[in-house]
Amino acid sequence: MVWSNLALQWCNDLEHTFAKMHRILRTDGLVMFSTFGPDTLKELRQSFAQVDAFSHVNRFIDMHDIGDLLVHNGFSTPVMDMEYITLTYPDVTSVMRDLKAIGAHNVTQGRRQG
């Protein structure tokens, strides 16, 4: 079994990651993971878009694309499920502190350096 909780979104090459997972699993092995979807931080992304053209917020892969990558890498019956969890914050500083506390950082191409 391979278990990943909120780590796949930091992999730069998800196809390569799934290929390696498939390689190490025995037949009928299990991969369980959680990750963020494309709606994650959409309000923050929209707010930054009003400020400048730089990429300030990571983009996350749609679950259908993840399912396609799993099939492409040899997983026979991927089952995907999603859940919306909405967090509210009193201000932007609180959002940024929360993101920093979980170790999140901007890994997008085209981001402003500094």
C-alpha positions in Angstrom: 0.0 0.0 0.0 1.1 3.6 -0.7 -0.5 6.3 1.4 -0.1 10.0 0.7 -1.9 12.8 2.6 -1.6 16.2 1.0 1.8 15.6 -0.6 1.0 14.9 -4.3 0.2 18.5 -5.1 3.9 19.3 -4.5 5.1 16.8 -7.1 6.3 18.5 -10.2 5.8 15.4 -12.4 2.7 13.6 -11.2 2.9 11.1 -14.1 6.4 10.1 -13.0 5.2 9.8 -9.4 2.4 7.5 -10.3 4.7 5.4 -12.5 7.0 4.9 -9.5 4.1 4.0 -7.2 2.9 1.4 -9.7 6.4 0.0 -10.0 6.8 -0.6 -6.3 3.3 -2.0 -5.6 2.5 -5.7 -5.7 -0.4 -6.9 -7.9 -3.6 -5.8 -6.3 -1.7 -3.2 -4.3 -3.5 -0.1 -3.1 -2.8 3.6 -3.5 -4.7 6.0 -1.2 -4.1 9.7 -1.3 -5.7 13.1 -0.7 -4.8 16.2 -2.6 -6.1 19.7 -3.4 -8.3 20.3 -6.4 -8.5 23.2 -8.9 -11.0 25.1 -6.7 -8.6 25.3 -3.8 -7.7 28.9 -3.0 -9.7 30.2 -5.9 -10.7 33.3 -4.0 -7.1 34.1 -3.2 -6.1 33.5 -6.8 -8.9 35.9 -8.0 -7.8 38.6 -5.5 -4.2 38.4 -6.6 -5.3 38.6 -10.2 -6.6 42.1 -9.5 -3.1 43.2 -8.2 -0.7 42.1 -10.9 0.0 39.4 -13.6 2.3 37.3 -11.5 1.4 33.8 -10.3 0.9 34.0 -6.6 -1.2 30.9 -5.9 -0.5 27.3 -6.9 -2.8 25.6 -9.4 -4.0 22.1 -8.6 -4.9 19.3 -11.0 -8.5 18.3 -11.6 -9.4 14.8 -10.3 -10.4 13.6 -13.8 -6.9 14.4 -15.0 -5.5 12.6 -12.0 -7.7 9.5 -12.8 -6.4 9.6 -16.4 -2.8 9.7 -15.2 -3.5 6.7 -12.9 -4.9 4.7 -15.8 -2.1 5.7 -18.1 0.4 4.4 -15.5 -1.1 1.0 -15.2 -3.6 1.4 -12.4 -6.6 -0.7 -13.4 -9.6 0.6 -11.4 -9.0 4.1 -10.0 -11.9 5.4 -7.8 -11.9 9.1 -7.3 -14.0 11.1 -4.9 -14.1 14.7 -3.9 -15.3 16.7 -1.0 -15.6 20.5 -0.7 -14.4 21.9 2.6 -14.8 25.6 3.1 -12.7 27.5 5.6 -13.4 31.1 6.4 -10.9 33.7 7.7 -11.4 37.2 9.1 -8.6 38.6 6.9 -5.9 37.8 4.4 -3.2 37.7 7.0 -4.9 34.8 8.8 -5.1 32.9 5.5 -1.4 33.4 4.9 -0.5 32.4 8.4 -2.6 29.2 8.0 -0.9 28.4 4.7 2.5 29.0 6.1 1.7 26.8 9.1 1.0 23.8 6.9 4.3 24.4 4.9 2.6 25.6 1.8 4.6 27.7 -0.6 4.3 29.0 -4.2 5.8 26.5 -6.6 4.2 27.8 -9.9 6.2 28.8 -12.9 6.2 32.5 -13.6 6.0 33.4 -10.0 7.7 36.5 -8.8 11.1 35.7 -7.2 11.5 37.3 -3.9 
